Amino acid sequence: MWIDSHCHPFSKAFDKDRDEVIQRARKAGVSKMIVVGYNQSGNRAAIKMAEDHPDMWATIGVHPCDCGELTDEELNWMRGTAQSNDRVVAIGEMGLDYHHMKASKEVQEEVFRKQIRLAKELDLPCVVHSRDAAEETLAILIDEEADKVIFHCYSYGYEFGKKVWAQGYYTSFSGVVTYPQAPDVQEAAAKAPDELILIETDCPYLAPQTVRGKRNEMAYVVEVGRKLAELRSVSEEELAKQVMRNLIALFFDKI
């Protein structure tokens, strides 16, 4: 059975057929889905989905493109909610985005650090978004002594991956790993330590190669897993079992 470690099924892209999308994922063999919040409305929607569906869990956080939404009130709400709701399994997505630059580097760093500290306080993993900011992201995580980290939608190469894995951090691979023009990501996916890999869709974004340009959905995580198995020269069944073991190890008894 497959897992989707990072998806956004509450997105408006699914408003017309959300139930059908969820059923297609289950029919495809996706048994666990981590629904990731990234701003105030997304956090609440993620929790609602996790509470409504026994095969879904939620993360809550503020994306670097939404830095203004990490108010003191929201941070306190995140703390209280994570403490009281066992459907919340991580903090994030959080991180740095030097591509879109919707907030200054200084503001992004401040918001990132606050969420890392909250995750440590709660003993929860950090779900990290990093775009065009590889070394800066890793430096902050190390400086804050973050010990449970997922580099979601890993888009860097093998050399940087070695630095990530040296810290015991996970790399989660998305539809990007299926793209012919992503050899650096494919090399990282092929060589990553068994115990530090995850797979995801990041849907509705980043559909895998066979449906590229269309809306992504959780069922397509199977294609990501299939490509990862091919790159790592293992069977799909073996890959799926390894990813499931990793997810359980990361989230302990929460899923």
Buried (B, 14 or more C-beta within 10 A) or exposed (E): BBBBBBBBBBBEBBEEEBEEBBEBBBEBBBEBBBBBBBBBEBBBBBBBBBEEBEBBBBBBBBBBBBBEBBEEEBBEBBBEBBEEBEBBBBBBBBBBBBEEEBBEEEBBBEBBBBBBBBBBEBEBBBBBBBBBBBEBBBEBBBEBEBBBBBBBBBBBBBEBBEBBBEEEBBBBBBBBBBBEEBEBBBBBBBEBBEEBBBBBBBBBBBBBBEBEEEBBBBBBBBBBBBBBBBBBEBEBEEBBEBBBEBBBEBBEEBB
